[in-house]
Structures are given as C-alpha cells and as structure tokens.
Amino acid sequence: MIDLRPVAPAPISYSIEGACRATGLSEFVIAAALKKGTLTARYYGNKPLVGHADLLEWFNNFPLDKQTPGEARP
C-alpha cells in the first residue's frame, strides 16, 4: 500500500539539539565540530543555528568504513 501523506520539507536550519536529533550524535560531538570549524553555525542573536546544507555536507564527509580502535574520529 502506498502512503499518500504529505512529507514535511527539510528544515532550513537546526538548533544544536535539532542537529543532534537529525544526526543521532551527541551535543558534545556537534559542539566539538563547531569549535573545530568542520561544521559551521550562523547566529540569531546568541543562538547558534546549523544550516541544513552545512549539516548534510558535514555528515556526508564521514568515512564509509568503520574506524579501527584508536583511530581518530572526524
């Protein structure tokens, strides 16, 4: 059976918590990527917002293979 319910469009941006939910990663990981500069945020006042395209690009740069023990994470 085909599901005909409308699909919500992807958000334009994510809060840090929203980026965590979207990726399944922790706030620590997202904050570390922002601090390192591998993930970019824009600010509304003092609230960081991660753009959908930025989050997707960052995610798509993850390795396709599992890491070996002791190997640094991206």
C-alpha positions in Angstrom: 0.0 0.0 0.0 1.3 3.5 -0.9 1.5 6.1 1.8 0.0 9.3 0.4 0.5 11.5 3.4 2.5 14.7 2.6 6.1 14.7 3.6 7.4 17.8 5.5 10.2 19.6 3.8 13.6 19.6 5.4 14.2 22.5 7.8 16.3 25.4 6.7 18.3 25.2 9.9 18.7 23.3 13.1 19.4 24.3 16.7 22.2 22.3 18.3 19.6 20.0 19.8 17.9 19.6 16.4 21.2 18.8 14.8 21.7 16.1 17.4 18.3 14.6 16.6 18.9 14.8 12.9 22.2 13.0 13.0 21.8 10.8 16.0 25.0 12.2 17.5 25.5 13.9 20.9 25.6 17.6 21.7 29.3 17.1 22.6 30.1 15.8 19.1 28.2 18.7 17.4 29.8 21.3 19.7 33.2 19.9 19.1 32.7 20.0 15.3 31.6 23.7 15.6 34.6 24.5 17.7 37.0 22.7 15.4 35.4 24.5 12.4 34.4 21.4 10.5 30.7 22.3 11.0 29.5 25.9 10.5 26.9 27.7 12.5 25.2 31.0 11.9 23.8 33.0 14.8 20.4 34.6 15.6 21.3 36.8 18.5 23.4 34.4 20.6 21.6 31.2 19.4 23.7 29.0 17.0 21.8 27.6 14.0 23.3 25.0 11.7 22.1 25.2 8.1 20.6 22.1 6.6 23.1 22.0 3.7 26.0 22.6 6.1 24.9 19.7 8.3 24.4 17.4 5.3 27.8 18.3 3.9 29.5 17.6 7.2 27.7 14.3 7.6 28.5 13.2 4.0 32.2 13.7 4.8 32.1 11.0 7.4 34.0 7.8 6.4 32.0 5.0 4.9 34.0 2.3 6.8 34.1 1.6 10.5 37.0 3.0 12.4 39.7 0.8 13.9 40.3 1.1 17.6 42.5 4.1 18.4 41.8 5.8 15.1 40.9 9.5 15.4 37.3 10.4 14.6 36.5 13.1 12.0 
